[in-house]
Amino acid sequence: WNELEYNPSTGVQWRWSTDRSLIRVRAEGHAVALTFRGEVEAASSSHVVIRAGDTIAAEFDVGRSFERTVLVPATLVAAPETTIAIESSAWYVPAEARWRSKDQRRLGLKLFECRVTPAS
């Protein structure tokens, strides 16, 4: 994950994922819903893979703008703490894409919302 950013003229906030960003959850065997909303800047689409531990919970393609909720079953988050990974095929390093940039971060998905809630 990268630091929180915002546009001061609109007040909109976001956080960049990298090519693989991790969330630690303590679901202890209860299913959770991962909801995220954002944009892809590096390409017209991205293949996204959601893993709970080493197991793929979901995979799908998103366009330039997207909103998704993924249900992670209780069997995949049974441990006291489980790592959920968000992997994106579309990422870039701004310094390699723009000649004036010195930004060496790997920017994946530009997320305006990313939350984990108990699944109902």
N, CA, C and O atoms as a GROMACS GRO file, in nm:
protein
  480
    1TRP      N    1   0.084  -0.118   0.000
    1TRP     CA    2   0.000   0.000   0.000
    1TRP      C    3   0.088   0.124   0.000
    1TRP      O    4   0.200   0.123   0.052
    2ASN      N    5   0.036   0.230  -0.058
    2ASN     CA    6   0.104   0.358  -0.055
    2ASN      C    7   0.025   0.453   0.035
    2ASN      O    8  -0.088   0.424   0.074
    3GLU      N    9   0.086   0.565   0.067
    3GLU     CA   10   0.026   0.659   0.160
    3GLU      C   11  -0.105   0.718   0.104
    3GLU      O   12  -0.128   0.719  -0.017
    4LEU      N   13  -0.188   0.766   0.195
    4LEU     CA   14  -0.314   0.829   0.159
    4LEU      C   15  -0.286   0.959   0.085
    4LEU      O   16  -0.199   1.036   0.125
    5GLU      N   17  -0.359   0.982  -0.023
    5GLU     CA   18  -0.345   1.105  -0.101
    5GLU      C   19  -0.483   1.171  -0.113
    5GLU      O   20  -0.585   1.108  -0.090
    6TYR      N   21  -0.483   1.298  -0.150
    6TYR     CA   22  -0.610   1.365  -0.173
    6TYR      C   23  -0.592   1.483  -0.266
    6TYR      O   24  -0.482   1.536  -0.284
    7ASN      N   25  -0.704   1.522  -0.326
    7ASN     CA   26  -0.709   1.639  -0.413
    7ASN      C   27  -0.767   1.753  -0.329
    7ASN      O   28  -0.885   1.748  -0.294
    8PRO      N   29  -0.688   1.855  -0.295
    8PRO     CA   30  -0.737   1.961  -0.206
    8PRO      C   31  -0.853   2.042  -0.265
    8PRO      O   32  -0.933   2.099  -0.190
    9SER      N   33  -0.863   2.048  -0.397
    9SER     CA   34  -0.973   2.127  -0.455
    9SER      C   35  -1.106   2.053  -0.451
    9SER      O   36  -1.211   2.118  -0.451
   10THR      N   37  -1.105   1.919  -0.446
   10THR     CA   38  -1.231   1.843  -0.442
   10THR      C   39  -1.252   1.771  -0.309
   10THR      O   40  -1.365   1.735  -0.276
   11GLY      N   41  -1.144   1.752  -0.233
   11GLY     CA   42  -1.153   1.678  -0.108
   11GLY      C   43  -1.156   1.527  -0.126
   11GLY      O   44  -1.170   1.454  -0.028
   12VAL      N   45  -1.144   1.480  -0.250
   12VAL     CA   46  -1.146   1.336  -0.277
   12VAL      C   47  -1.015   1.274  -0.227
   12VAL      O   48  -0.906   1.326  -0.253
   13GLN      N   49  -1.027   1.161  -0.156
   13GLN     CA   50  -0.911   1.089  -0.103
   13GLN      C   51  -0.900   0.953  -0.169
   13GLN      O   52  -1.000   0.894  -0.211
   14TRP      N   53  -0.777   0.903  -0.178
   14TRP     CA   54  -0.753   0.770  -0.232
   14TRP      C   55  -0.622   0.716  -0.177
   14TRP      O   56  -0.541   0.788  -0.121
   15ARG      N   57  -0.605   0.587  -0.196
   15ARG     CA   58  -0.481   0.522  -0.160
   15ARG      C   59  -0.446   0.428  -0.276
   15ARG      O   60  -0.531   0.355  -0.325
   16TRP      N   61  -0.320   0.433  -0.318
   16TRP     CA   62  -0.274   0.345  -0.424
   16TRP      C   63  -0.238   0.209  -0.367
   16TRP      O   64  -0.168   0.198  -0.266
   17SER      N   65  -0.286   0.104  -0.434
   17SER     CA   66  -0.233  -0.028  -0.404
   17SER      C   67  -0.104  -0.041  -0.485
   17SER      O   68  -0.072   0.044  -0.567
   18THR      N   69  -0.032  -0.148  -0.461
   18THR     CA   70   0.083  -0.180  -0.546
   18THR      C   71   0.038  -0.293  -0.638
   18THR      O   72  -0.081  -0.315  -0.656
   19ASP      N   73   0.132  -0.365  -0.696
   19ASP     CA   74   0.092  -0.480  -0.777
   19ASP      C   75   0.036  -0.591  -0.689
   19ASP      O   76  -0.041  -0.675  -0.737
   20ARG      N   77   0.073  -0.593  -0.560
   20ARG     CA   78   0.020  -0.690  -0.464
   20ARG      C   79   0.015  -0.624  -0.326
   20ARG      O   80   0.118  -0.600  -0.263
   21SER      N   81  -0.106  -0.594  -0.281
   21SER     CA   82  -0.124  -0.528  -0.151
   21SER      C   83  -0.196  -0.621  -0.055
   21SER      O   84  -0.282  -0.699  -0.096
   22LEU      N   85  -0.158  -0.612   0.072
   22LEU     CA   86  -0.209  -0.707   0.172
   22LEU      C   87  -0.295  -0.638   0.277
   22LEU      O   88  -0.270  -0.524   0.317
   23ILE      N   89  -0.397  -0.712   0.322
   23ILE     CA   90  -0.484  -0.670   0.432
   23ILE      C   91  -0.486  -0.786   0.531
   23ILE      O   92  -0.512  -0.900   0.493
   24ARG      N   93  -0.459  -0.758   0.656
   24ARG     CA   94  -0.466  -0.862   0.760
   24ARG      C   95  -0.603  -0.853   0.826
   24ARG      O   96  -0.645  -0.746   0.871
   25VAL      N   97  -0.671  -0.967   0.831
   25VAL     CA   98  -0.804  -0.971   0.892
   25VAL      C   99  -0.807  -1.074   1.004
   25VAL      O  100  -0.735  -1.173   1.003
   26ARG      N  101  -0.891  -1.046   1.101
   26ARG     CA  102  -0.912  -1.140   1.212
   26ARG      C  103  -1.059  -1.181   1.210
   26ARG      O  104  -1.138  -1.140   1.296
   27ALA      N  105  -1.094  -1.261   1.112
   27ALA     CA  106  -1.233  -1.304   1.095
   27ALA      C  107  -1.264  -1.427   1.178
   27ALA      O  108  -1.381  -1.453   1.209
   28GLU      N  109  -1.162  -1.504   1.216
   28GLU     CA  110  -1.174  -1.623   1.300
   28GLU      C  111  -1.287  -1.715   1.255
   28GLU      O  112  -1.369  -1.759   1.335
   29GLY      N  113  -1.288  -1.743   1.126
   29GLY     CA  114  -1.384  -1.839   1.074
   29GLY      C  115  -1.518  -1.783   1.031
   29GLY      O  116  -1.609  -1.860   1.001
   30HIS      N  117  -1.532  -1.652   1.028
   30HIS     CA  118  -1.656  -1.590   0.982
   30HIS      C  119  -1.630  -1.531   0.843
   30HIS      O  120  -1.528  -1.465   0.822
   31ALA      N  121  -1.721  -1.555   0.750
   31ALA     CA  122  -1.706  -1.501   0.614
   31ALA      C  123  -1.699  -1.349   0.619
   31ALA      O  124  -1.763  -1.286   0.704
   32VAL      N  125  -1.622  -1.291   0.529
   32VAL     CA  126  -1.611  -1.145   0.520
   32VAL      C  127  -1.637  -1.100   0.377
   32VAL      O  128  -1.623  -1.176   0.281
   33ALA      N  129  -1.676  -0.975   0.365
   33ALA     CA  130  -1.695  -0.913   0.234
   33ALA      C  131  -1.589  -0.806   0.217
   33ALA      O  132  -1.573  -0.718   0.302
   34LEU      N  133  -1.517  -0.812   0.106
   34LEU     CA  134  -1.417  -0.712   0.072
   34LEU      C  135  -1.479  -0.624  -0.036
   34LEU      O  136  -1.508  -0.670  -0.146
   35THR      N  137  -1.499  -0.498  -0.004
   35THR     CA  138  -1.559  -0.403  -0.098
   35THR      C  139  -1.454  -0.301  -0.136
   35THR      O  140  -1.390  -0.242  -0.049
   36PHE      N  141  -1.437  -0.280  -0.265
   36PHE     CA  142  -1.344  -0.178  -0.309
   36PHE      C  143  -1.396  -0.109  -0.434
   36PHE      O  144  -1.464  -0.168  -0.518
   37ARG      N  145  -1.361   0.020  -0.444
   37ARG     CA  146  -1.405   0.106  -0.554
   37ARG      C  147  -1.287   0.190  -0.596
   37ARG      O  148  -1.218   0.248  -0.513
   38GLY      N  149  -1.264   0.197  -0.727
   38GLY     CA  150  -1.148   0.274  -0.770
   38GLY      C  151  -1.136   0.288  -0.919
   38GLY      O  152  -1.233   0.277  -0.994
   39GLU      N  153  -1.012   0.313  -0.960
   39GLU     CA  154  -0.979   0.336  -1.100
   39GLU      C  155  -0.849   0.264  -1.135
   39GLU      O  156  -0.766   0.237  -1.049
   40VAL      N  157  -0.835   0.236  -1.263
   40VAL     CA  158  -0.710   0.184  -1.318
   40VAL      C  159  -0.652   0.297  -1.401
   40VAL      O  160  -0.718   0.347  -1.492
   41GLU      N  161  -0.530   0.338  -1.371
   41GLU     CA  162  -0.467   0.447  -1.446
   41GLU      C  163  -0.367   0.398  -1.548
   41GLU      O  164  -0.346   0.464  -1.650
   42ALA      N  165  -0.306   0.283  -1.523
   42ALA     CA  166  -0.195   0.236  -1.606
   42ALA      C  167  -0.240   0.172  -1.737
   42ALA      O  168  -0.159   0.156  -1.829
   43ALA      N  169  -0.366   0.135  -1.747
   43ALA     CA  170  -0.415   0.064  -1.864
   43ALA      C  171  -0.565   0.084  -1.876
   43ALA      O  172  -0.626   0.154  -1.794
   44SER      N  173  -0.624   0.023  -1.976
   44SER     CA  174  -0.769   0.034  -1.990
   44SER      C  175  -0.843  -0.069  -1.905
   44SER      O  176  -0.964  -0.059  -1.885
   45SER      N  177  -0.769  -0.169  -1.855
   45SER     CA  178  -0.828  -0.269  -1.767
   45SER      C  179  -0.718  -0.335  -1.685
   45SER      O  180  -0.599  -0.314  -1.709
   46SER      N  181  -0.760  -0.414  -1.588
   46SER     CA  182  -0.665  -0.488  -1.505
   46SER      C  183  -0.728  -0.621  -1.466
   46SER      O  184  -0.848  -0.629  -1.442
   47HIS      N  185  -0.646  -0.723  -1.460
   47HIS     CA  186  -0.691  -0.851  -1.406
   47HIS      C  187  -0.660  -0.848  -1.257
   47HIS      O  188  -0.545  -0.830  -1.217
   48VAL      N  189  -0.763  -0.867  -1.176
   48VAL     CA  190  -0.749  -0.859  -1.031
   48VAL      C  191  -0.769  -0.999  -0.972
   48VAL      O  192  -0.862  -1.070  -1.008
   49VAL      N  193  -0.680  -1.036  -0.882
   49VAL     CA  194  -0.688  -1.163  -0.811
   49VAL      C  195  -0.695  -1.132  -0.662
   49VAL      O  196  -0.613  -1.056  -0.609
   50ILE      N  197  -0.793  -1.191  -0.594
   50ILE     CA  198  -0.807  -1.178  -0.449
   50ILE      C  199  -0.770  -1.313  -0.388
   50ILE      O  200  -0.830  -1.415  -0.421
   51ARG      N  201  -0.671  -1.313  -0.300
   51ARG     CA  202  -0.627  -1.436  -0.233
   51ARG      C  203  -0.649  -1.422  -0.083
   51ARG      O  204  -0.624  -1.317  -0.024
   52ALA      N  205  -0.695  -1.530  -0.024
   52ALA     CA  206  -0.701  -1.541   0.122
   52ALA      C  207  -0.598  -1.646   0.157
   52ALA      O  208  -0.616  -1.765   0.128
   53GLY      N  209  -0.489  -1.602   0.218
   53GLY     CA  210  -0.376  -1.693   0.237
   53GLY      C  211  -0.320  -1.726   0.099
   53GLY      O  212  -0.291  -1.636   0.021
   54ASP      N  213  -0.306  -1.854   0.069
   54ASP     CA  214  -0.255  -1.896  -0.062
   54ASP      C  215  -0.365  -1.934  -0.160
   54ASP      O  216  -0.337  -1.972  -0.273
   55THR      N  217  -0.491  -1.923  -0.118
   55THR     CA  218  -0.604  -1.967  -0.199
   55THR      C  219  -0.671  -1.850  -0.270
   55THR      O  220  -0.695  -1.745  -0.210
   56ILE      N  221  -0.700  -1.868  -0.398
   56ILE     CA  222  -0.771  -1.765  -0.474
   56ILE      C  223  -0.917  -1.764  -0.431
   56ILE      O  224  -0.987  -1.865  -0.443
   57ALA      N  225  -0.962  -1.650  -0.381
   57ALA     CA  226  -1.101  -1.633  -0.341
   57ALA      C  227  -1.185  -1.583  -0.459
   57ALA      O  228  -1.303  -1.615  -0.470
   58ALA      N  229  -1.124  -1.505  -0.547
   58ALA     CA  230  -1.193  -1.452  -0.665
   58ALA      C  231  -1.089  -1.397  -0.762
   58ALA      O  232  -0.980  -1.356  -0.722
   59GLU      N  233  -1.124  -1.396  -0.889
   59GLU     CA  234  -1.044  -1.327  -0.990
   59GLU      C  235  -1.136  -1.279  -1.099
   59GLU      O  236  -1.232  -1.347  -1.136
   60PHE      N  237  -1.105  -1.160  -1.152
   60PHE     CA  238  -1.193  -1.096  -1.249
   60PHE      C  239  -1.118  -0.981  -1.314
   60PHE      O  240  -1.011  -0.940  -1.269
   61ASP      N  241  -1.175  -0.931  -1.421
   61ASP     CA  242  -1.119  -0.814  -1.490
   61ASP      C  243  -1.202  -0.692  -1.453
   61ASP      O  244  -1.324  -0.700  -1.441
   62VAL      N  245  -1.135  -0.578  -1.436
   62VAL     CA  246  -1.204  -0.451  -1.412
   62VAL      C  247  -1.164  -0.353  -1.521
   62VAL      O  248  -1.055  -0.363  -1.578
   63GLY      N  249  -1.253  -0.260  -1.549
   63GLY     CA  250  -1.224  -0.155  -1.645
   63GLY      C  251  -1.160  -0.035  -1.578
   63GLY      O  252  -1.114  -0.044  -1.465
   64ARG      N  253  -1.157   0.078  -1.649
   64ARG     CA  254  -1.094   0.200  -1.595
   64ARG      C  255  -1.154   0.244  -1.463
   64ARG      O  256  -1.082   0.293  -1.376
   65SER      N  257  -1.283   0.227  -1.446
   65SER     CA  258  -1.352   0.263  -1.323
   65SER      C  259  -1.428   0.139  -1.277
   65SER      O  260  -1.490   0.070  -1.359
   66PHE      N  261  -1.425   0.110  -1.148
   66PHE     CA  262  -1.487  -0.014  -1.102
   66PHE      C  263  -1.534  -0.004  -0.957
   66PHE      O  264  -1.489   0.082  -0.881
   67GLU      N  265  -1.624  -0.094  -0.923
   67GLU     CA  266  -1.667  -0.115  -0.785
   67GLU      C  267  -1.700  -0.262  -0.774
   67GLU      O  268  -1.774  -0.317  -0.856
   68ARG      N  269  -1.645  -0.327  -0.672
   68ARG     CA  270  -1.662  -0.471  -0.656
   68ARG      C  271  -1.677  -0.506  -0.509
   68ARG      O  272  -1.617  -0.442  -0.422
   69THR      N  273  -1.757  -0.608  -0.481
   69THR     CA  274  -1.762  -0.670  -0.350
   69THR      C  275  -1.734  -0.818  -0.369
   69THR      O  276  -1.799  -0.884  -0.450
   70VAL      N  277  -1.638  -0.869  -0.295
   70VAL     CA  278  -1.597  -1.009  -0.304
   70VAL      C  279  -1.628  -1.074  -0.170
   70VAL      O  280  -1.586  -1.026  -0.065
   71LEU      N  281  -1.701  -1.186  -0.175
   71LEU     CA  282  -1.727  -1.262  -0.054
   71LEU      C  283  -1.612  -1.360  -0.033
   71LEU      O  284  -1.582  -1.440  -0.121
   72VAL      N  285  -1.549  -1.352   0.083
   72VAL     CA  286  -1.443  -1.446   0.119
   72VAL      C  287  -1.504  -1.545   0.217
   72VAL      O  288  -1.539  -1.508   0.329
   73PRO      N  289  -1.519  -1.672   0.175
   73PRO     CA  290  -1.586  -1.771   0.260
   73PRO      C  291  -1.515  -1.794   0.394
   73PRO      O  292  -1.394  -1.775   0.407
   74ALA      N  293  -1.593  -1.837   0.491
   74ALA     CA  294  -1.541  -1.862   0.626
   74ALA      C  295  -1.426  -1.962   0.626
   74ALA      O  296  -1.334  -1.950   0.706
   75THR      N  297  -1.431  -2.060   0.538
   75THR     CA  298  -1.326  -2.163   0.535
   75THR      C  299  -1.191  -2.104   0.497
   75THR      O  300  -1.087  -2.162   0.532
   76LEU      N  301  -1.189  -1.990   0.426
   76LEU     CA  302  -1.061  -1.929   0.384
   76LEU      C  303  -1.006  -1.832   0.488
   76LEU      O  304  -0.891  -1.790   0.479
   77VAL      N  305  -1.087  -1.798   0.588
   77VAL     CA  306  -1.041  -1.705   0.693
   77VAL      C  307  -1.061  -1.767   0.831
   77VAL      O  308  -1.100  -1.700   0.926
   78ALA      N  309  -1.033  -1.896   0.840
   78ALA     CA  310  -1.056  -1.971   0.964
   78ALA      C  311  -0.948  -1.948   1.069
   78ALA      O  312  -0.973  -1.966   1.188
   79ALA      N  313  -0.830  -1.909   1.028
   79ALA     CA  314  -0.720  -1.887   1.122
   79ALA      C  315  -0.748  -1.764   1.209
   79ALA      O  316  -0.831  -1.681   1.173
   80PRO      N  317  -0.679  -1.752   1.322
   80PRO     CA  318  -0.696  -1.631   1.405
   80PRO      C  319  -0.667  -1.502   1.326
   80PRO      O  320  -0.731  -1.400   1.349
   81GLU      N  321  -0.571  -1.507   1.235
   81GLU     CA  322  -0.542  -1.393   1.147
   81GLU      C  323  -0.512  -1.447   1.008
   81GLU      O  324  -0.436  -1.542   0.992
   82THR      N  325  -0.573  -1.386   0.907
   82THR     CA  326  -0.554  -1.427   0.768
   82THR      C  327  -0.513  -1.305   0.687
   82THR      O  328  -0.562  -1.195   0.709
   83THR      N  329  -0.424  -1.327   0.593
   83THR     CA  330  -0.383  -1.221   0.502
   83THR      C  331  -0.464  -1.232   0.373
   83THR      O  332  -0.467  -1.338   0.310
   84ILE      N  333  -0.529  -1.121   0.336
   84ILE     CA  334  -0.600  -1.114   0.208
   84ILE      C  335  -0.516  -1.026   0.116
   84ILE      O  336  -0.479  -0.914   0.151
   85ALA      N  337  -0.485  -1.079  -0.002
   85ALA     CA  338  -0.404  -1.005  -0.099
   85ALA      C  339  -0.492  -0.958  -0.214
   85ALA      O  340  -0.580  -1.030  -0.261
   86ILE      N  341  -0.466  -0.835  -0.258
   86ILE     CA  342  -0.527  -0.780  -0.379
   86ILE      C  343  -0.415  -0.766  -0.479
   86ILE      O  344  -0.323  -0.687  -0.459
   87GLU      N  345  -0.421  -0.843  -0.588
   87GLU     CA  346  -0.317  -0.841  -0.690
   87GLU      C  347  -0.374  -0.778  -0.817
   87GLU      O  348  -0.486  -0.809  -0.857
   88SER      N  349  -0.296  -0.693  -0.880
   88SER     CA  350  -0.339  -0.623  -1.001
   88SER      C  351  -0.236  -0.642  -1.112
   88SER      O  352  -0.116  -0.625  -1.091
   89SER      N  353  -0.286  -0.677  -1.230
   89SER     CA  354  -0.194  -0.694  -1.344
   89SER      C  355  -0.151  -0.560  -1.402
   89SER      O  356  -0.046  -0.550  -1.466
   90ALA      N  357  -0.232  -0.456  -1.381
   90ALA     CA  358  -0.201  -0.323  -1.436
   90ALA      C  359  -0.139  -0.237  -1.326
   90ALA      O  360  -0.209  -0.191  -1.235
   91TRP      N  361  -0.010  -0.214  -1.335
   91TRP     CA  362   0.060  -0.127  -1.242
   91TRP      C  363   0.171  -0.057  -1.321
   91TRP      O  364   0.210  -0.100  -1.429
   92TYR      N  365   0.219   0.052  -1.264
   92TYR     CA  366   0.326   0.126  -1.331
   92TYR      C  367   0.409   0.204  -1.230
   92TYR      O  368   0.367   0.225  -1.116
   93VAL      N  369   0.526   0.245  -1.272
   93VAL     CA  370   0.614   0.330  -1.194
   93VAL      C  371   0.612   0.467  -1.263
   93VAL      O  372   0.659   0.479  -1.376
   94PRO      N  373   0.557   0.570  -1.197
   94PRO     CA  374   0.544   0.700  -1.262
   94PRO      C  375   0.674   0.754  -1.323
   94PRO      O  376   0.671   0.814  -1.430
   95ALA      N  377   0.788   0.732  -1.257
   95ALA     CA  378   0.916   0.781  -1.310
   95ALA      C  379   0.952   0.715  -1.443
   95ALA      O  380   1.026   0.772  -1.523
   96GLU      N  381   0.901   0.595  -1.465
   96GLU     CA  382   0.928   0.527  -1.592
   96GLU      C  383   0.828   0.566  -1.700
   96GLU      O  384   0.854   0.546  -1.819
   97ALA      N  385   0.713   0.622  -1.659
   97ALA     CA  386   0.609   0.660  -1.753
   97ALA      C  387   0.610   0.809  -1.789
   97ALA      O  388   0.565   0.847  -1.897
   98ARG      N  389   0.662   0.892  -1.698
   98ARG     CA  390   0.663   1.038  -1.720
   98ARG      C  391   0.804   1.089  -1.695
   98ARG      O  392   0.861   1.067  -1.589
   99TRP      N  393   0.860   1.156  -1.792
   99TRP     CA  394   1.000   1.196  -1.784
   99TRP      C  395   1.030   1.293  -1.670
   99TRP      O  396   1.143   1.295  -1.623
  100ARG      N  397   0.936   1.372  -1.625
  100ARG     CA  398   0.961   1.468  -1.517
  100ARG      C  399   0.943   1.408  -1.378
  100ARG      O  400   0.986   1.468  -1.279
  101SER      N  401   0.880   1.294  -1.369
  101SER     CA  402   0.851   1.235  -1.238
  101SER      C  403   0.973   1.166  -1.179
  101SER      O  404   1.051   1.103  -1.250
  102LYS      N  405   0.988   1.179  -1.048
  102LYS     CA  406   1.091   1.107  -0.975
  102LYS      C  407   1.028   0.998  -0.887
  102LYS      O  408   1.096   0.933  -0.807
  103ASP      N  409   0.898   0.979  -0.904
  103ASP     CA  410   0.821   0.885  -0.822
  103ASP      C  411   0.852   0.741  -0.862
  103ASP      O  412   0.819   0.698  -0.973
  104GLN      N  413   0.917   0.666  -0.772
  104GLN     CA  414   0.959   0.528  -0.799
  104GLN      C  415   0.859   0.424  -0.744
  104GLN      O  416   0.886   0.304  -0.750
  105ARG      N  417   0.745   0.471  -0.692
  105ARG     CA  418   0.648   0.376  -0.635
  105ARG      C  419   0.585   0.291  -0.746
  105ARG      O  420   0.571   0.335  -0.860
  106ARG      N  421   0.547   0.168  -0.710
  106ARG     CA  422   0.469   0.081  -0.799
  106ARG      C  423   0.322   0.112  -0.770
  106ARG      O  424   0.271   0.079  -0.663
  107LEU      N  425   0.254   0.175  -0.865
  107LEU     CA  426   0.115   0.213  -0.846
  107LEU      C  427   0.026   0.114  -0.921
  107LEU      O  428   0.038   0.097  -1.042
  108GLY      N  429  -0.064   0.051  -0.847
  108GLY     CA  430  -0.156  -0.046  -0.906
  108GLY      C  431  -0.294   0.014  -0.922
  108GLY      O  432  -0.319   0.087  -1.017
  109LEU      N  433  -0.383  -0.017  -0.830
  109LEU     CA  434  -0.520   0.033  -0.833
  109LEU      C  435  -0.530   0.160  -0.749
  109LEU      O  436  -0.476   0.166  -0.638
  110LYS      N  437  -0.598   0.259  -0.801
  110LYS     CA  438  -0.624   0.382  -0.727
  110LYS      C  439  -0.758   0.361  -0.656
  110LYS      O  440  -0.863   0.368  -0.719
  111LEU      N  441  -0.753   0.336  -0.524
  111LEU     CA  442  -0.872   0.298  -0.450
  111LEU      C  443  -0.928   0.413  -0.367
  111LEU      O  444  -0.860   0.469  -0.281
  112PHE      N  445  -1.053   0.446  -0.395
  112PHE     CA  446  -1.125   0.548  -0.320
  112PHE      C  447  -1.192   0.487  -0.198
  112PHE      O  448  -1.221   0.556  -0.100
  113GLU      N  449  -1.216   0.356  -0.205
  113GLU     CA  450  -1.277   0.284  -0.094
  113GLU      C  451  -1.220   0.142  -0.093
  113GLU      O  452  -1.206   0.079  -0.197
  114CYS      N  453  -1.188   0.094   0.025
  114CYS     CA  454  -1.146  -0.045   0.045
  114CYS      C  455  -1.180  -0.081   0.187
  114CYS      O  456  -1.121  -0.028   0.281
  115ARG      N  457  -1.277  -0.171   0.205
  115ARG     CA  458  -1.319  -0.206   0.341
  115ARG      C  459  -1.352  -0.354   0.350
  115ARG      O  460  -1.395  -0.418   0.254
  116VAL      N  461  -1.332  -0.406   0.468
  116VAL     CA  462  -1.365  -0.545   0.499
  116VAL      C  463  -1.474  -0.541   0.605
  116VAL      O  464  -1.459  -0.476   0.709
  117THR      N  465  -1.585  -0.611   0.578
  117THR     CA  466  -1.697  -0.615   0.672
  117THR      C  467  -1.741  -0.760   0.690
  117THR      O  468  -1.714  -0.844   0.605
  118PRO      N  469  -1.810  -0.790   0.800
  118PRO     CA  470  -1.865  -0.924   0.816
  118PRO      C  471  -1.966  -0.950   0.704
  118PRO      O  472  -2.046  -0.862   0.670
  119ALA      N  473  -1.962  -1.070   0.648
  119ALA     CA  474  -2.059  -1.105   0.542
  119ALA      C  475  -2.192  -1.140   0.606
  119ALA      O  476  -2.198  -1.206   0.710
  120SER      N  477  -2.298  -1.093   0.544
  120SER     CA  478  -2.430  -1.123   0.601
  120SER      C  479  -2.495  -1.240   0.533
  120SER      O  480  -2.606  -1.279   0.569
   0.00000   0.00000   0.00000
